Amino acid sequence: MNKHFNLVKTLVFAVVSALALAFIGCNSKSASLTDGTYRGTSEGRNGPIVVEITVTEGKVAAAKVVEEQETDFAKPAEEKILAQFVSNGGKISGLDSVSGATITSKAVSEALKAAVNEAQGKVEKVAKAKDTSCDIVIIGAGGAGLSAATEAASKGKKVIVLEKMGACGGNTISATGGLNASETSIQKKLGIEDSNDSYFNDTMKGGYNKNNPELVRNMVEKSAETVDWLISIGADLTDVGKMAGSSNKRTHRPQGGAAVGAHLVPVLVKAAESAGAEIRLNSKVTDIIEENGRASGVKVSAKNGDYTIKAKAVIIAAGGFGANPDMIVSYNANLKGFGTTNHRGATGDAFEMVKKFNAALTQMDEIQTHPTVVPGNGTMITEAVRGNGAILVNRDGKRFCGEMATRDVMSKAILEQKGQTAFIVFDEDVRKSLKAIEGYVKNGLLTIGETKKELAEKLSIPADAFEATMDEYAKIQTSGKDPLGRKDNEMPRPLTEGPFYACEIGPAIHHTMGGIVINTRAEVLDVNGKPVPGLYAAGEVTGGIHGGNRLGGNAVADICIYGKIAADSACE
């Protein structure tokens, strides 16, 4: 009797609960959105993105972008997110980001979320900013800052990361190539022979021996353990490719050759926050506080007011100045009018802040251009495309340089061609070998021809000359001897499998090699070579590691390795 009674009671409870949930669900659905037009704003790669949604009969009927400053490359990403949003009935969850336009995708989603909140009558209450304190404050939430935050927070320190933009990632999120490292566990699994000495020599040679050898050696020797550390927190670095200037395959990236930045940044954000670090967006550091010669905190300007954070240590990971044309020209007048691959927050704010500490700067005139950037929109075609076999041709349909030369050499060679641009050309075999290419396909950056002749005609270059160039390259690839200097192990494919692909490219400002002087502990040094108490720096804001030219894959290595070192030193 008892058993039957309990069974009936359970069934009655289940039915009542289901009816109650259905009633609540129906009510919430009908009252969730009020008819009308609403707007939401979020920070994109190049500025605010404003979206507008239309609600009819309690449902999202339409959505559009009404204001933005993104590149043409990002437009398809905006349209895709908007279409998903409307077809999903106004749900924010489950919206996919578009490969190669991660920042824009996220910004559109955040703006839509803000518009939906307004339609639901949710008013965000922003508390007035208050002064606070922590153990370590980090300026910048790019790869270096996030690496530092993850390491410091995992050691039990109270960490606050301040990012002036509306999203984490900085330039790191746009990184495509990978992370250089030698003698790694992944290389050994894949049977790749490499050595720390080879990595060191390649980096010094690539930088014309202007690099600080101690900083380079330190980076090289800590590279393998950093790959293991990143894998331990969730990163996929199991694919290893070869980049220009490297003697061996040492560029670690996600499986299939996918872009490293869009994968690594979310991993680091999750790891940092899981470890207890607090990340504050739209929070611009306006000054570093100095007390008796020591860095003791920062001043911050945010939407909810200005405030101060006192800290035992300050880590500068604010990036370089590749998006500050006035500063670029002040150090190198020859770069006036050049476009940039940098996000708009890369303006070199930190260099003014460290003057009070008499911090030393070095090699500020060493500014790198990336040779394969889509003219007019700043989209970089990753070096891995050439590493996997692509060639360059000019408007006469001819090759003009060894495609795996260093970035400065290639940039100069391209600028000497008609129109100061060229075409990067590859076949279906190269496309299949590298996931990063799919982003270029989806966003309409590539010209496609079923045959070499068709591709040449679409590019408006001489078909006979182009076909001859491609046929000759196939023979060169087979022989392993290139009159233009490309090495045998740098020509993995003959480029004979149609369809064929091309994209117009030219040089643009990419990396500022100069910056704040640090030692191997990532301590900021003053003009007398002494460490500034409490002040550390990592990433592109520093100088001396890359010398006169940075090798592809060394930026991600630099930021992760020295970001982690800065945290360890600050914790001590």
N, C-alpha and C positions, 0 to 999 in steps of 0.2 A: 504493500500500500504506500509506504514511504517512498519507494523507488519511483512508482508511477506519479506520485504527487510532485516529486522533484523534477521529473521529466516534463510534466505539464507546465510547471512554474518556469522552467528554462525556456520552453517554446514561447510562452506568453511574453516573457521578458524580451526575447529576440524579436518577436513581431512588433511589440511596442517600440523598441529601440529603432528598428528599421523604419517604421512609420514616422518617428520623430526626426530621424536624420533626413528622410525624404522631404518632410515638411520644411525643415530648416534649409535644406539645399534649394528647394523651390523658391522660398522667400528670399534667400540670399541672392539667387540668380536674378530675380526680377528687380531687386532693389540695389544690385551691385553697381550698375552703371546708369547714370542719368543722361537722357538724350541731350545732345549738344555737340559743340566743337571744342576740343581741348588741346593744349600744347604742352610739350615737355622738352627739356633741354639737357644735353650732356656734352662732355668734352670729347671731341674727336681728335684725330691725329694732328690736324692743322687748325683747329679752332672749334667753337661751339657748333653742335648739330641740333637744330630745332625741328621737331616733328609735330605734325598735327593729326589728330584722329577725330573721326566723326562717328558719333554714337546715335543709332536710330532704333527705336523700340527696344532699348536696353542692350543692344548688340553693337559691336564695332562693325561699321559698314565700310569704312575707308581709312587709309592712313597714307601720309605723304611727308616727305622732307621739305620744309619750307625755307630752311636756311642752313648752309654748310659751306666749308672751304676745303673739302677733301679733293683729292686728285681724281681725274677721269677713271683711273684704275679702280678706285673705290666705289664708283657709282653702281656697278652690278651688285656689290655687296649690300648696299643700301636697299636696292630694289628687292633683293632676295629676302632680306630680313622683314621688310614691310609686307611682302606677299605671304610669307609664313605666318606673320602676326595676324593678318586678316583671316587667312584660311583656318587658323587655329582658334578663331572666335575671340581674339583679343587676349589670348594667354601668352604670358611672357616666357614661362618655362618651356624648355625644349627648342628654343630658337637656335639654329646652327650659326656658328661664325663661318665666314668665308675665308678659305686659305689665302694668305697673302694680304688680307685686309682685316686682320684680327681687331685692331684698335677701333676702326670704323664700325665693324660689326657690333662690337660690345657697346660702343657709344650710342648707336641707333637703338639697341635693345634697352639701354638705360633711359634714354629719352622717352621711349614708348612706355616704359614702366612709370615714369613721372607723369605722363599724360593720363594713363589709366588711373593712377592714384587721385589725380584731380577729378576725373570723371566719377570716382567713387566717393568724392567729398573728403578724402583724406588730406589733412593739412599737416605738412611736416613741421614739427616744432623743433627749432634749432636753439639749443641752449647757448647762452653767451659764453664766449671763450674765457677760460680761466688759466691762470699760471699753474704750472705743474712741474714735476721733476721725475727723473728716471736715472738709471745707471748709464745707459748709452743712447744717445740720440744720433740718428742717421739721416743725412741729407740726400734724398734721392731714392726712388724705388725702382731703379733699373736692375740689371743683373748683379752689379757690384753691391748695391745697397741691400738687395734681397738676400744675397749670399751671406753678407755680414749679419743681417738680422736673424737669419736661420741659425747660424753658428752661435751668435751671442745669446739668443733666447734659449737655445738648447742647453746652454751652460747655466741656466737659471737667472740670467740677468734681465732686469726690466728694460725693455727696448721699445723706443718709439721711432718709427720711420716716417719722415715727412716728404711728401711728393707734391710738387707744385701743380702738376697736371691733374686731370680728372681720372686718370687710369694708371696702373702700374706698368712698367715695362721699358719706358724710355726708348732708346735706340735698340736695346736688346731684343725687344719683341719683334723687330723687323729683321733680325739676323737670320740668314738663310743657310750659310755654309756649314758651320759646325764648330767644334771645339778641338783645337790641336792638343795632342798629348802623346807622349812616347813611353815605350816599355809598359804598356797598359795590359790589364787582364783581358780586355776585349781583343786587342791586337794579337795576343798570344793564342786566344781561342780560334782566331781566323787565320793563324799561320803567317801573320805579317811580321817581318823582321824590321826592327827599328831600334834606335838607341837615343839616349839622352844627349850624347855628344853630337849626333847628327841633327837633332832638333835644335840644339844650341847653335851649331854652326850655320844652319839654314836661316835662323832668325837674325843672327849677327850679319850674315852676308846680305840678307834681304833688306836690312836697315842700314846698309853701307857702313857697318861697324861704328855707327854713331850711337848705338844703344849702350846703356849702362850694363856691362857684362855681369855684374853681381845680381842685378834685378832679373836679367834674362836667365841666368843659371838657376836662380831660386825658383822662377816660374817653371822652368823645364823639369827640375827635380821634384816638384810638388804636383806636376800635371797628372801623373798616373793615379795618385791617391785621391786627387780631386774628382777624377772620373768615377772612381769607386764611390766616393762620398755622394756625388750627384745621383748615381744609380740607386744608392741606399735610401734616398729620400723620394724616389719615384721617377727619376728621369730615364728615358730610353736613349742610350748612346751606343747602341749595338751595331750600327752600320758605320764603316770606316772608309772614307774616300781620300782622294789626293787633291790638294789645292796648289795653285801656282807658287813656286818658290820652295816647295817641300820636296825633299829627296825621296820620301816614302809616304805610303798611305798612313796618315795620322789624324785626319779630321773626323772626329767622332760626332755622329748625328743620329737622329731617330731612324728606325728601320725603313728601308726603301729610299733613303736619301731625302726624307721630308725636312722642311725648314726647321732649324733648331730653336729659334727664338720664340715662335708661337707655341712651341711645346714646353720649353724650359721655364718661361715666365710663370705660367699657372702653377707649375710644379713647385717653384720657389715661393710663390705667394702662399700656397697651401701649407708648405713646410714651415714657413716663417710664422704664420698665424697659429698653426697647430702647436708650435713650440712656445707660443705665448707673446710673440711680438705684436705690437699695435701699429697698423698702417693707417696713416691719415692722408687722404687725398685732398686736392685743392688747398694745400697748405704750403705756402711759399715761405722759405726761410729768407729773411731780409738781412740778417746779420748773425755773426758768431760772437758770443759774449766772451770777453777777455777779462780775467781777474788775476792781477800780479803775473802777467805773462803766460797764464794758463788758459786753455779753452775750457769754459765751464758751462756751456749751454748755448742756446740759440734764441733768436727773436723770430716769431712767426706771424704771418698775415694770412687770415683765412676768412671764409664767408661770414663766420660768426664773430669776427673781431680779431684784434691783435693780442698776442699773449707771449709769454716767455716760458721756455722749458730749461730748467737747470739740470745739468748732467755731469757725471764724473768724467765722461769722455765724449768726444764728437767725432764721428766718421763722415768725411766728405765723399759722397759718391754721386755727385751732381752731373756728371757727364762733361762732354767737351763743349766747343763753341761753333760747331759746324752749321748751325742755323742762325748765326749772327754775322751777316754779311759785312757790317762795318768793322767788326773785330777781325774777320778773315782778311779783309783788304788792308787793315792796319799792319798786319804781319806779313802779308804776301799780296802786293798790288797786282800781280799777274793773274790772280783768281777773281778779279772784279767781273761781275755779271754771270758767274757760274751758278748753275742750279745746285741743289743739295739733296742727299738721300736722308738727311737727319730730320727727326721730329722737331716741331717748332719750339720745344722746351730746351733744346740744346743751345743755350745762349751764353754760357760761360760766366754765370752769376758769381760763382765761388771765388774767382780770381781777385775780385775787389774785396771780398770778405776777409781774405787771408793777409792782406797788406799790413794790418795792424800787428801781426805776429812776425813781420819781416820774413815771411815764408818765401823761399826761393822758387823761381819758375825756370823752366828749361825748354829749349827748342820750340818755342812758340810759333816759329815760322815753318815748322815741318808739318805741312797740311797735305793730306792724301786725297787724291781724286780716285773714284772707282771708275774703271773704264767702260763697264757695261750697264749703263743706266738708260732707261727709256726716256728720250728727250721730252721735256715739257711736263712730266708728272712725277719724277723722282723715284719711280719704281726700279729697283735694282734687280738685274738678272744675275742670280747667284753664280759665283765662280765655279761652282760644282757642275754647271752645265758644260763648261769648257773642260773641266776635269774629267767628265764622263765622255768627252769626245768631240764637242762642237768646235767649229772653226769660225774665223772672221773673214768676210770679204768686203771689198769697197764697192763703189758705184760702177767700177769697170768690171765687176764680177771676179776680181782676183784677190787672193790672199796677199797680205802685206807685212805680216809679223808672226813670230812664234806665239801662238795663243796662250801659252802657259808662262809667258814672261811676267815679271812683277808688274804691279798695278801702275806704277809711275811710268814705266817703259811703254806699256800698252796704251795708256792715256795719251802720251806724247805721239805715239804712232797714229792713233785714230784722229787726233787733231790735225795731222798732216795730210789727211785724205780730203777729197772733195766733200764739201758740206760739213766737214769736221765731225762726221758720224760714220758709222759702218753698219754692217748687218752680221748678227750672230746666226749661224746656220747649223742645223743638225737634222738627223733623220728619226724615223720611228723607233729604231733601236735605242737611241739616246733617250727619247721620251720615256720608253718603258723602264729605263734604268734609274729614273730619278723622279720621285713623287712631287718634288717642288715644281716641276714643269706643269703639272696639272692646274696649278693656280694661275699660271700665265694663259693656259688654254681657256679656262673658265671665264677669265676676265678680258678675253678678246685681244690680247697683246700680240699674238702670233699670226703671221701670214703663212698660209698652208697651201702647198701644191702637191698634187698627186705625182707629178714628175718634176725633175729638175728644171725642165724647160718652162713648165707652168709656173713654178715658183719664181723663176727669173722674170717672166713676163709680168707677174703681179708686183714684183719689186721695181719694175722699170729699169732693169739692168740688162746688159747684153747676154742673151741666152746662150750663144755659142761659147763665149768666154767663160760663163759660169759653169756650163756643162764640162768644159775642158778642165776647169779648176777642180771640180768635184772628182772627175775621173783621174786626174793626176794625183789628187790627195789620196785616193784609194790605193794607188800604187805605192805612194810614199808610206802610207800606214802599213802596208804589207812588208815593205823593205825595212822599215824602222829607221830610215835615214831621211831627215827633213832638212832641206837646204835653208830653211828659215829658223832652224835651231830647236824645234820641238823634239824632245827626247822620245825614245822608243816606248818607254813605259808611260808616256803622256799621250799616247795615241791608241786608246783601247778599241776604237771602232772605225771601220772604213767609210762609214756614212753612205751606204748603198741601198738601204732599205726604205722604200717609200711608205707613206707620204713624207715630204720634206717640209721643214719648218724654218722660219726666219723671223727676226725681230730687229728693228732699227735700234741702235744703241750709241751712246756717247758718254764722255766723262762728266762727272759731277762731284762736288765736294762730298767726301765720305767720312773721313776720320781726321781728327786733330791729334797728332802724335805728341805734341808738346803739352806741358802742364806743370802741376805742382811737383816739386822734387820730394821723393820719399826714399826711405831705405828698405832693406829686405823685411823689416817688421811693419811696413806700411805706415811708419811714423812720418809726419810732415817735418821736413827739415827747414831751418831758417837759412839766411844768406851766409851764415858762418858754418853751416853744415851740422848744426846741433838740433836734436829733436825738439819740437814745440810741445811742451807738456799737455797731455790730454787731447791732442789733435792728430787724427789719422786720415788717410785718403786712399782711395782705390778706384780703378777703372779709368775711363777716358779723361777724367779730370787731372790725372797724373801724367808726368812726362818721363822720358828716358828709357822706357821698355822697348819701344818699337823703332827708335832712332829715326832715320830718314825715310823709312817706308815700312808699313805694317803688312805682314803676310796674312792672307785670308785664313781665318780660323784662329788667329792669335788674339783677337779682341775678346771672344767669349772665354778663352783660356785665361787671359789677363784679369777680366772682371771677376770671374768665379774664384780664381786662386787668390788674388790679392784682397778680394772682399772678405774671404774667409780668414786670411792672415790678419787683416785689420781688426776683425772681431776678436780673434785670439789675443792679439796684442792689447786691445782695449780692455778685455776681460782681466788681463793680468794687472 
